[in-house]
Amino acid sequence: MSKTKLTINDNGSVKIEGDFEIVDKQGNAYGLQGRTVLSICRCGLSNNKPFCDGSHRGHFEHEAVAFDLPPKKV
């Protein structure tokens, strides 16, 4: 099984690569048709939510720079 990797793209989607399943709030799986790479919408403009359709172009700005979260609360 390959490790799942999420990449937060500048001004756009979250790219998911690897072995994953995407389900709705009731736990029903989306039919991914064997895809091992796809993009999830972050801007809310996609007509194909939760998947990205490129609608963010020119309408969503975010520079993705990694940082450390504060310590986990105990």
C-alpha positions as CSV (number, residue, x, y, z in Angstrom):
1,M,0.0,0.0,0.0
2,S,1.4,3.4,-1.0
3,K,1.5,6.3,1.4
4,T,-1.1,8.9,0.8
5,K,0.2,12.4,0.1
6,L,-1.7,15.7,0.1
7,T,-0.2,18.7,-1.6
8,I,-1.6,22.1,-0.9
9,N,-1.3,24.0,-4.2
10,D,-0.7,27.8,-4.4
11,N,-3.9,29.5,-5.4
12,G,-5.8,26.3,-5.9
13,S,-6.7,22.8,-5.0
14,V,-5.5,20.1,-2.7
15,K,-3.9,17.3,-4.7
16,I,-4.3,13.8,-3.3
17,E,-1.9,11.0,-4.4
18,G,-1.7,7.4,-3.3
19,D,-4.1,4.9,-1.8
20,F,-7.2,6.7,-0.5
21,E,-11.0,6.6,-0.3
22,I,-13.3,9.7,-0.3
23,V,-16.6,9.4,1.5
24,D,-19.6,11.8,2.0
25,K,-20.9,12.7,5.5
26,Q,-23.0,9.5,5.6
27,G,-19.9,7.4,4.8
28,N,-20.9,6.6,1.2
29,A,-17.8,6.3,-1.1
30,Y,-17.4,8.4,-4.2
31,G,-16.8,6.3,-7.3
32,L,-13.2,7.3,-8.1
33,Q,-12.9,4.8,-11.0
34,G,-9.5,3.6,-10.0
35,R,-7.9,7.0,-9.7
36,T,-4.8,7.3,-7.5
37,V,-4.4,11.1,-8.1
38,L,-7.0,13.8,-8.0
39,S,-7.6,17.3,-6.7
40,I,-10.1,18.6,-4.1
41,C,-11.6,22.1,-4.3
42,R,-10.5,24.6,-1.7
43,C,-12.1,27.7,-3.1
44,G,-15.7,26.6,-3.2
45,L,-16.3,27.7,-6.8
46,S,-16.1,24.3,-8.5
47,N,-19.2,23.0,-10.2
48,N,-18.0,19.5,-9.4
49,K,-17.5,19.7,-5.6
50,P,-15.7,18.2,-3.8
51,F,-13.5,17.8,-6.8
52,C,-11.6,20.7,-8.4
53,D,-12.6,21.8,-11.9
54,G,-10.2,24.8,-12.2
55,S,-12.8,27.4,-11.4
56,H,-10.4,28.9,-8.8
57,R,-8.2,30.5,-11.5
58,G,-8.1,34.2,-11.0
59,H,-10.5,34.0,-8.0
60,F,-8.6,32.5,-5.2
61,E,-5.3,33.5,-3.7
62,H,-3.3,31.6,-1.1
63,E,0.4,31.0,-1.0
64,A,1.0,27.5,0.4
65,V,3.9,27.6,2.8
66,A,4.4,24.8,5.4
67,F,4.5,25.6,9.1
68,D,4.4,23.8,12.4
69,L,1.2,23.7,14.3
70,P,1.2,24.5,18.0
71,P,1.6,21.5,20.3
72,K,-1.3,19.1,20.5
73,K,-3.6,19.7,23.5
74,V,-3.6,16.9,26.0
